[in-house]
């Protein structure tokens, strides 16, 4: 079984998001990354993003 330890520090550079704490950290309780059919990093996006 794969270790599924929590990552308590999500680095975020998107300063226009309400979850950005101005220290490059995400403060959202959880994040959702999509879309489902992505084949590489450049095809993914944070679906938790909300403009401040």
N, CA, C and O atoms as a Maestro MAE file, in Angstrom:
{
 s_m_m2io_version
 :::
 2.0.0
}

f_m_ct {
 s_m_title
 :::
 protein
 m_atom[208] {
  # First column is atom index #
  i_m_mmod_type
  r_m_x_coord
  r_m_y_coord
  r_m_z_coord
  i_m_residue_number
  s_m_chain_name
  s_m_pdb_residue_name
  s_m_pdb_atom_name
  i_m_atomic_number
  :::
  1 25 0.833 -1.183 0.000 1 A "UNK " " N  " 7
  2 3 0.000 0.000 0.000 1 A "UNK " " CA " 6
  3 2 0.881 1.251 0.000 1 A "UNK " " C  " 6
  4 15 1.883 1.310 0.712 1 A "UNK " " O  " 8
  5 25 0.505 2.246 -0.797 2 A "UNK " " N  " 7
  6 3 1.259 3.489 -0.922 2 A "UNK " " CA " 6
  7 2 1.060 4.364 0.318 2 A "UNK " " C  " 6
  8 15 -0.051 4.464 0.837 2 A "UNK " " O  " 8
  9 25 2.143 4.999 0.794 3 A "UNK " " N  " 7
  10 3 2.057 5.929 1.915 3 A "UNK " " CA " 6
  11 2 1.299 7.173 1.477 3 A "UNK " " C  " 6
  12 15 1.693 7.839 0.519 3 A "UNK " " O  " 8
  13 25 0.215 7.487 2.174 4 A "UNK " " N  " 7
  14 3 -0.586 8.644 1.818 4 A "UNK " " CA " 6
  15 2 -0.526 9.689 2.924 4 A "UNK " " C  " 6
  16 15 -1.561 10.192 3.362 4 A "UNK " " O  " 8
  17 25 0.685 10.017 3.380 5 A "UNK " " N  " 7
  18 3 0.872 11.034 4.405 5 A "UNK " " CA " 6
  19 2 0.368 12.374 3.898 5 A "UNK " " C  " 6
  20 15 0.457 12.679 2.709 5 A "UNK " " O  " 8
  21 25 -0.160 13.166 4.814 6 A "UNK " " N  " 7
  22 3 -0.654 14.482 4.439 6 A "UNK " " CA " 6
  23 2 0.496 15.408 4.077 6 A "UNK " " C  " 6
  24 15 1.552 15.384 4.709 6 A "UNK " " O  " 8
  25 25 0.279 16.219 3.060 7 A "UNK " " N  " 7
  26 3 1.210 17.283 2.712 7 A "UNK " " CA " 6
  27 2 0.659 18.538 3.363 7 A "UNK " " C  " 6
  28 15 -0.299 19.121 2.856 7 A "UNK " " O  " 8
  29 25 1.238 18.966 4.468 8 A "UNK " " N  " 7
  30 3 0.725 20.106 5.213 8 A "UNK " " CA " 6
  31 2 1.152 21.445 4.644 8 A "UNK " " C  " 6
  32 15 0.777 22.485 5.185 8 A "UNK " " O  " 8
  33 25 1.918 21.449 3.579 9 A "UNK " " N  " 7
  34 3 2.354 22.701 2.978 9 A "UNK " " CA " 6
  35 2 2.212 22.620 1.467 9 A "UNK " " C  " 6
  36 15 3.015 21.977 0.790 9 A "UNK " " O  " 8
  37 25 1.200 23.267 0.954 10 A "UNK " " N  " 7
  38 3 0.990 23.340 -0.489 10 A "UNK " " CA " 6
  39 2 1.514 24.690 -0.951 10 A "UNK " " C  " 6
  40 15 0.985 25.729 -0.556 10 A "UNK " " O  " 8
  41 25 2.538 24.684 -1.776 11 A "UNK " " N  " 7
  42 3 3.118 25.923 -2.287 11 A "UNK " " CA " 6
  43 2 2.232 26.451 -3.412 11 A "UNK " " C  " 6
  44 15 1.863 25.716 -4.328 11 A "UNK " " O  " 8
  45 25 1.901 27.728 -3.328 12 A "UNK " " N  " 7
  46 3 1.052 28.362 -4.334 12 A "UNK " " CA " 6
  47 2 1.624 29.717 -4.697 12 A "UNK " " C  " 6
  48 15 1.945 30.513 -3.815 12 A "UNK " " O  " 8
  49 25 1.755 29.988 -5.980 13 A "UNK " " N  " 7
  50 3 2.276 31.265 -6.465 13 A "UNK " " CA " 6
  51 2 1.174 32.179 -6.985 13 A "UNK " " C  " 6
  52 15 1.471 33.273 -7.465 13 A "UNK " " O  " 8
  53 25 -0.085 31.766 -6.906 14 A "UNK " " N  " 7
  54 3 -1.195 32.521 -7.480 14 A "UNK " " CA " 6
  55 2 -1.715 33.534 -6.469 14 A "UNK " " C  " 6
  56 15 -2.600 33.229 -5.670 14 A "UNK " " O  " 8
  57 25 -1.160 34.736 -6.509 15 A "UNK " " N  " 7
  58 3 -1.479 35.762 -5.520 15 A "UNK " " CA " 6
  59 2 -2.912 36.269 -5.596 15 A "UNK " " C  " 6
  60 15 -3.388 36.878 -4.638 15 A "UNK " " O  " 8
  61 25 -3.614 36.041 -6.698 16 A "UNK " " N  " 7
  62 3 -4.983 36.533 -6.845 16 A "UNK " " CA " 6
  63 2 -6.029 35.585 -6.253 16 A "UNK " " C  " 6
  64 15 -7.223 35.875 -6.321 16 A "UNK " " O  " 8
  65 25 -5.604 34.461 -5.677 17 A "UNK " " N  " 7
  66 3 -6.533 33.488 -5.095 17 A "UNK " " CA " 6
  67 2 -6.793 33.819 -3.624 17 A "UNK " " C  " 6
  68 15 -5.878 34.231 -2.911 17 A "UNK " " O  " 8
  69 25 -8.037 33.642 -3.168 18 A "UNK " " N  " 7
  70 3 -8.376 33.943 -1.775 18 A "UNK " " CA " 6
  71 2 -7.659 33.020 -0.797 18 A "UNK " " C  " 6
  72 15 -7.530 33.356 0.380 18 A "UNK " " O  " 8
  73 25 -7.193 31.871 -1.257 19 A "UNK " " N  " 7
  74 3 -6.507 30.923 -0.382 19 A "UNK " " CA " 6
  75 2 -5.001 31.162 -0.290 19 A "UNK " " C  " 6
  76 15 -4.318 30.478 0.473 19 A "UNK " " O  " 8
  77 25 -4.477 32.109 -1.046 20 A "UNK " " N  " 7
  78 3 -3.051 32.447 -1.025 20 A "UNK " " CA " 6
  79 2 -2.768 33.280 0.215 20 A "UNK " " C  " 6
  80 15 -3.439 34.289 0.429 20 A "UNK " " O  " 8
  81 25 -1.792 32.893 1.043 21 A "UNK " " N  " 7
  82 3 -1.539 33.593 2.305 21 A "UNK " " CA " 6
  83 2 -0.427 34.640 2.223 21 A "UNK " " C  " 6
  84 15 0.070 35.076 3.261 21 A "UNK " " O  " 8
  85 25 -0.032 35.047 1.048 22 A "UNK " " N  " 7
  86 3 1.013 36.050 0.805 22 A "UNK " " CA " 6
  87 2 2.411 35.546 1.162 22 A "UNK " " C  " 6
  88 15 3.383 36.296 1.069 22 A "UNK " " O  " 8
  89 25 2.517 34.290 1.566 23 A "UNK " " N  " 7
  90 3 3.815 33.657 1.814 23 A "UNK " " CA " 6
  91 2 3.988 32.428 0.928 23 A "UNK " " C  " 6
  92 15 4.753 31.519 1.249 23 A "UNK " " O  " 8
  93 25 3.262 32.415 -0.197 24 A "UNK " " N  " 7
  94 3 3.302 31.322 -1.177 24 A "UNK " " CA " 6
  95 2 2.755 30.006 -0.627 24 A "UNK " " C  " 6
  96 15 3.189 28.936 -1.054 24 A "UNK " " O  " 8
  97 25 1.808 30.068 0.314 25 A "UNK " " N  " 7
  98 3 1.168 28.864 0.837 25 A "UNK " " CA " 6
  99 2 -0.319 28.897 0.530 25 A "UNK " " C  " 6
  100 15 -0.934 29.963 0.496 25 A "UNK " " O  " 8
  101 25 -0.890 27.720 0.305 26 A "UNK " " N  " 7
  102 3 -2.325 27.574 0.111 26 A "UNK " " CA " 6
  103 2 -2.967 27.281 1.460 26 A "UNK " " C  " 6
  104 15 -2.515 26.396 2.187 26 A "UNK " " O  " 8
  105 25 -4.024 28.025 1.796 27 A "UNK " " N  " 7
  106 3 -4.697 27.838 3.079 27 A "UNK " " CA " 6
  107 2 -6.026 27.107 2.956 27 A "UNK " " C  " 6
  108 15 -6.752 26.991 3.944 27 A "UNK " " O  " 8
  109 25 -6.363 26.611 1.771 28 A "UNK " " N  " 7
  110 3 -7.615 25.872 1.591 28 A "UNK " " CA " 6
  111 2 -7.585 24.574 2.398 28 A "UNK " " C  " 6
  112 15 -6.530 23.955 2.540 28 A "UNK " " O  " 8
  113 25 -8.738 24.163 2.927 29 A "UNK " " N  " 7
  114 3 -8.847 22.922 3.690 29 A "UNK " " CA " 6
  115 2 -8.479 21.710 2.830 29 A "UNK " " C  " 6
  116 15 -7.883 20.749 3.316 29 A "UNK " " O  " 8
  117 25 -8.838 21.772 1.564 30 A "UNK " " N  " 7
  118 3 -8.483 20.720 0.606 30 A "UNK " " CA " 6
  119 2 -8.380 21.376 -0.760 30 A "UNK " " C  " 6
  120 15 -8.923 22.459 -0.978 30 A "UNK " " O  " 8
  121 25 -7.685 20.723 -1.674 31 A "UNK " " N  " 7
  122 3 -7.581 21.246 -3.030 31 A "UNK " " CA " 6
  123 2 -8.053 20.180 -4.011 31 A "UNK " " C  " 6
  124 15 -7.982 18.980 -3.746 31 A "UNK " " O  " 8
  125 25 -8.533 20.656 -5.144 32 A "UNK " " N  " 7
  126 3 -8.951 19.761 -6.220 32 A "UNK " " CA " 6
  127 2 -8.171 20.166 -7.456 32 A "UNK " " C  " 6
  128 15 -8.172 21.332 -7.851 32 A "UNK " " O  " 8
  129 25 -7.506 19.196 -8.061 33 A "UNK " " N  " 7
  130 3 -6.729 19.436 -9.269 33 A "UNK " " CA " 6
  131 2 -7.340 18.620 -10.395 33 A "UNK " " C  " 6
  132 15 -7.651 17.443 -10.209 33 A "UNK " " O  " 8
  133 25 -7.513 19.218 -11.536 34 A "UNK " " N  " 7
  134 3 -8.117 18.536 -12.666 34 A "UNK " " CA " 6
  135 2 -7.542 19.105 -13.951 34 A "UNK " " C  " 6
  136 15 -6.598 19.893 -13.895 34 A "UNK " " O  " 8
  137 25 -8.062 18.746 -15.070 35 A "UNK " " N  " 7
  138 3 -9.195 17.870 -15.320 35 A "UNK " " CA " 6
  139 2 -8.803 16.397 -15.296 35 A "UNK " " C  " 6
  140 15 -7.621 16.052 -15.268 35 A "UNK " " O  " 8
  141 25 -9.803 15.550 -15.309 36 A "UNK " " N  " 7
  142 3 -9.596 14.110 -15.225 36 A "UNK " " CA " 6
  143 2 -8.705 13.568 -16.340 36 A "UNK " " C  " 6
  144 15 -7.886 12.682 -16.096 36 A "UNK " " O  " 8
  145 25 -8.849 14.080 -17.545 37 A "UNK " " N  " 7
  146 3 -8.133 13.534 -18.693 37 A "UNK " " CA " 6
  147 2 -6.745 14.088 -18.934 37 A "UNK " " C  " 6
  148 15 -6.192 13.886 -20.015 37 A "UNK " " O  " 8
  149 25 -6.163 14.775 -17.972 38 A "UNK " " N  " 7
  150 3 -4.830 15.365 -18.169 38 A "UNK " " CA " 6
  151 2 -3.777 14.281 -18.369 38 A "UNK " " C  " 6
  152 15 -3.801 13.244 -17.707 38 A "UNK " " O  " 8
  153 25 -2.852 14.537 -19.295 39 A "UNK " " N  " 7
  154 3 -1.758 13.609 -19.565 39 A "UNK " " CA " 6
  155 2 -0.404 14.143 -19.118 39 A "UNK " " C  " 6
  156 15 0.574 13.396 -19.066 39 A "UNK " " O  " 8
  157 25 -0.343 15.429 -18.796 40 A "UNK " " N  " 7
  158 3 0.923 16.016 -18.345 40 A "UNK " " CA " 6
  159 2 0.640 17.218 -17.450 40 A "UNK " " C  " 6
  160 15 -0.484 17.717 -17.389 40 A "UNK " " O  " 8
  161 25 1.656 17.659 -16.776 41 A "UNK " " N  " 7
  162 3 1.574 18.765 -15.818 41 A "UNK " " CA " 6
  163 2 0.931 20.017 -16.411 41 A "UNK " " C  " 6
  164 15 0.105 20.654 -15.757 41 A "UNK " " O  " 8
  165 25 1.293 20.370 -17.617 42 A "UNK " " N  " 7
  166 3 0.791 21.612 -18.216 42 A "UNK " " CA " 6
  167 2 -0.707 21.559 -18.533 42 A "UNK " " C  " 6
  168 15 -1.310 22.592 -18.825 42 A "UNK " " O  " 8
  169 25 -1.305 20.382 -18.480 43 A "UNK " " N  " 7
  170 3 -2.734 20.242 -18.738 43 A "UNK " " CA " 6
  171 2 -3.566 20.251 -17.453 43 A "UNK " " C  " 6
  172 15 -4.786 20.102 -17.510 43 A "UNK " " O  " 8
  173 25 -2.928 20.422 -16.308 44 A "UNK " " N  " 7
  174 3 -3.655 20.424 -15.045 44 A "UNK " " CA " 6
  175 2 -3.891 21.833 -14.538 44 A "UNK " " C  " 6
  176 15 -3.212 22.775 -14.947 44 A "UNK " " O  " 8
  177 25 -4.858 21.970 -13.643 45 A "UNK " " N  " 7
  178 3 -5.188 23.274 -13.054 45 A "UNK " " CA " 6
  179 2 -5.812 23.061 -11.678 45 A "UNK " " C  " 6
  180 15 -6.450 22.037 -11.432 45 A "UNK " " O  " 8
  181 25 -5.629 24.018 -10.794 46 A "UNK " " N  " 7
  182 3 -6.240 23.972 -9.474 46 A "UNK " " CA " 6
  183 2 -7.702 24.390 -9.612 46 A "UNK " " C  " 6
  184 15 -7.998 25.535 -9.955 46 A "UNK " " O  " 8
  185 25 -8.601 23.466 -9.346 47 A "UNK " " N  " 7
  186 3 -10.027 23.767 -9.460 47 A "UNK " " CA " 6
  187 2 -10.570 24.396 -8.178 47 A "UNK " " C  " 6
  188 15 -11.749 24.746 -8.122 47 A "UNK " " O  " 8
  189 25 -9.742 24.545 -7.156 48 A "UNK " " N  " 7
  190 3 -10.124 25.167 -5.897 48 A "UNK " " CA " 6
  191 2 -9.977 26.685 -5.978 48 A "UNK " " C  " 6
  192 15 -10.530 27.405 -5.147 48 A "UNK " " O  " 8
  193 25 -9.246 27.171 -6.962 49 A "UNK " " N  " 7
  194 3 -8.961 28.599 -7.118 49 A "UNK " " CA " 6
  195 2 -10.232 29.440 -7.059 49 A "UNK " " C  " 6
  196 15 -11.225 29.141 -7.723 49 A "UNK " " O  " 8
  197 25 -10.182 30.501 -6.249 50 A "UNK " " N  " 7
  198 3 -11.241 31.518 -6.214 50 A "UNK " " CA " 6
  199 2 -10.567 32.874 -6.180 50 A "UNK " " C  " 6
  200 15 -9.705 33.135 -5.341 50 A "UNK " " O  " 8
  201 25 -10.969 33.735 -7.104 51 A "UNK " " N  " 7
  202 3 -10.388 35.081 -7.187 51 A "UNK " " CA " 6
  203 2 -10.780 35.883 -5.959 51 A "UNK " " C  " 6
  204 15 -11.931 35.846 -5.524 51 A "UNK " " O  " 8
  205 25 -9.801 36.621 -5.393 52 A "UNK " " N  " 7
  206 3 -10.131 37.419 -4.202 52 A "UNK " " CA " 6
  207 2 -10.873 38.671 -4.531 52 A "UNK " " C  " 6
  208 15 -11.216 39.439 -3.633 52 A "UNK " " O  " 8
  :::
 }
 m_bond[207] {
  # First column is bond index #
  i_m_from
  i_m_to
  i_m_order
  :::
  1 1 2 1
  2 2 3 1
  3 3 4 2
  4 3 5 1
  5 5 6 1
  6 6 7 1
  7 7 8 2
  8 7 9 1
  9 9 10 1
  10 10 11 1
  11 11 12 2
  12 11 13 1
  13 13 14 1
  14 14 15 1
  15 15 16 2
  16 15 17 1
  17 17 18 1
  18 18 19 1
  19 19 20 2
  20 19 21 1
  21 21 22 1
  22 22 23 1
  23 23 24 2
  24 23 25 1
  25 25 26 1
  26 26 27 1
  27 27 28 2
  28 27 29 1
  29 29 30 1
  30 30 31 1
  31 31 32 2
  32 31 33 1
  33 33 34 1
  34 34 35 1
  35 35 36 2
  36 35 37 1
  37 37 38 1
  38 38 39 1
  39 39 40 2
  40 39 41 1
  41 41 42 1
  42 42 43 1
  43 43 44 2
  44 43 45 1
  45 45 46 1
  46 46 47 1
  47 47 48 2
  48 47 49 1
  49 49 50 1
  50 50 51 1
  51 51 52 2
  52 51 53 1
  53 53 54 1
  54 54 55 1
  55 55 56 2
  56 55 57 1
  57 57 58 1
  58 58 59 1
  59 59 60 2
  60 59 61 1
  61 61 62 1
  62 62 63 1
  63 63 64 2
  64 63 65 1
  65 65 66 1
  66 66 67 1
  67 67 68 2
  68 67 69 1
  69 69 70 1
  70 70 71 1
  71 71 72 2
  72 71 73 1
  73 73 74 1
  74 74 75 1
  75 75 76 2
  76 75 77 1
  77 77 78 1
  78 78 79 1
  79 79 80 2
  80 79 81 1
  81 81 82 1
  82 82 83 1
  83 83 84 2
  84 83 85 1
  85 85 86 1
  86 86 87 1
  87 87 88 2
  88 87 89 1
  89 89 90 1
  90 90 91 1
  91 91 92 2
  92 91 93 1
  93 93 94 1
  94 94 95 1
  95 95 96 2
  96 95 97 1
  97 97 98 1
  98 98 99 1
  99 99 100 2
  100 99 101 1
  101 101 102 1
  102 102 103 1
  103 103 104 2
  104 103 105 1
  105 105 106 1
  106 106 107 1
  107 107 108 2
  108 107 109 1
  109 109 110 1
  110 110 111 1
  111 111 112 2
  112 111 113 1
  113 113 114 1
  114 114 115 1
  115 115 116 2
  116 115 117 1
  117 117 118 1
  118 118 119 1
  119 119 120 2
  120 119 121 1
  121 121 122 1
  122 122 123 1
  123 123 124 2
  124 123 125 1
  125 125 126 1
  126 126 127 1
  127 127 128 2
  128 127 129 1
  129 129 130 1
  130 130 131 1
  131 131 132 2
  132 131 133 1
  133 133 134 1
  134 134 135 1
  135 135 136 2
  136 135 137 1
  137 137 138 1
  138 138 139 1
  139 139 140 2
  140 139 141 1
  141 141 142 1
  142 142 143 1
  143 143 144 2
  144 143 145 1
  145 145 146 1
  146 146 147 1
  147 147 148 2
  148 147 149 1
  149 149 150 1
  150 150 151 1
  151 151 152 2
  152 151 153 1
  153 153 154 1
  154 154 155 1
  155 155 156 2
  156 155 157 1
  157 157 158 1
  158 158 159 1
  159 159 160 2
  160 159 161 1
  161 161 162 1
  162 162 163 1
  163 163 164 2
  164 163 165 1
  165 165 166 1
  166 166 167 1
  167 167 168 2
  168 167 169 1
  169 169 170 1
  170 170 171 1
  171 171 172 2
  172 171 173 1
  173 173 174 1
  174 174 175 1
  175 175 176 2
  176 175 177 1
  177 177 178 1
  178 178 179 1
  179 179 180 2
  180 179 181 1
  181 181 182 1
  182 182 183 1
  183 183 184 2
  184 183 185 1
  185 185 186 1
  186 186 187 1
  187 187 188 2
  188 187 189 1
  189 189 190 1
  190 190 191 1
  191 191 192 2
  192 191 193 1
  193 193 194 1
  194 194 195 1
  195 195 196 2
  196 195 197 1
  197 197 198 1
  198 198 199 1
  199 199 200 2
  200 199 201 1
  201 201 202 1
  202 202 203 1
  203 203 204 2
  204 203 205 1
  205 205 206 1
  206 206 207 1
  207 207 208 2
  :::
 }
}
